[in-house]
């Protein structure tokens, strides 16, 4: 008997942002695999096996998950956020493409989740209220020149930009380079949001601008949103300041 | 005593894609407002008031929701998908900006949800596995020239594109115009997904290409995903064909 593999997104952190469909898949699993911090968010049920692994081991983890499913296990591979956005689902299909036999007879399913940009946006208003793009600034898997070109074209298109993986210990300077590219096209006063650890106890969200952004505060737990030319702030009745992008584009 | 306003995303359809946080906000509400088809997905609790309204009445609905909250009610404004993506959250902040007094003393909160592109992507694999953008093709609120420019630049940037509101009865031809613009830059063989009514009983998802896409099938319930040059199909062990975009960009 063959098993199945479900690739699940646990959202950015809080349990009440995990969809019931994802929770059900987790509850039904025989074996769960994932990056250690994501598995640590779950409590194993009696008999469940947890296999944690490191962040850079996506292909090994995918192959292992497929092998366990071929052995007849109900396997769940967990991601943070949504599994289809800079996460595990693509790694599984890459593994299957490289070795189609690895998925022979297995049922495969992807369960969507709340990706970081949606959670960050909700916390601060509606900055993604109009046309936007999502770019990973990690150059582990693509040339920096590709990232540069995309940033420049996205700025010209006047998209709101959600920047994933904006910095790491190995490359703290990339967010600064990205902001220099955007500043060549966009106003230095463009609204910028630094959303760190959204949904966690140490969550912090800062509204700043392209010219004043505290780049040194940016790390792998930060999601950066750069507004379009229409993105603006508004202060609400309770004194809180929100950021939103209007649904309409005004003709000059 | 002042009330509060929570803007909630119910996801694309199925109850098990609604976050527990959104369900809790709905359960706690005195009054719920929204576009009729979204409210019809909920069952009123004793004492709850439902106020349904038409699709084009976002600003009136926002003002009404704020007024009810100022009267001391716990108010929930429901969207499909995520409330911050081409939906109600931006309309509320537009209303507050136009009349800051409308939100005086009110607590405001946004609850994220699973937006249509994430659900459509999960059903068919991981087409949003790498850099992507989301564009609404509706020109009710922005000039068509802005949409054209964004499509062209997004194609040049080699983003995967998620196209919201790709067609309506009033403008059935816009998806065809969009595909002509994209085809000037992208290969006619580019993978395209037509995802209709995702999560509903009449869900249908078709994998096609830029040159062969059945444009006439596109309507307001369709979410269109246009692949990047790297987006590809892979056939899984169970015979199903999936679409994914690899996490890495190969250097030619």
Interface residues (C-beta under 8 A of the other chain):
Chain A: X2 X11 X14 X15 X16 X17 X18 X19 X20 X21 X24 X58 X82 X83 X84 X85 X86 X87 X89 X90 X91 X92 X93 X94 X96 X97 X100 X101 X102 X103 X104 X105 X106 X107 X108 X110 X111 X112 X113 X114 X115 X118 X119 X121 X122 X123 X125 X126 X127 X128 X129 X130 X131 X132 X133 X134 X135 X136 X141 X142 X143 X146 X149 X150 X153 X154 X156 X157 X158 X159 X232 X234 X235 X236 X237 X238 X240 X242 X244 X245 X246 X247 X248 X249 X251
Chain B: X2 X11 X14 X15 X16 X17 X18 X19 X20 X21 X24 X58 X82 X83 X84 X85 X86 X87 X89 X90 X91 X92 X93 X94 X96 X97 X100 X101 X102 X103 X104 X105 X106 X107 X108 X110 X111 X112 X113 X114 X115 X118 X119 X121 X122 X123 X125 X126 X127 X128 X129 X130 X131 X132 X133 X134 X135 X136 X141 X142 X143 X146 X149 X150 X153 X154 X156 X157 X158 X159 X232 X234 X235 X236 X237 X238 X240 X242 X244 X245 X246 X247 X248 X249 X251
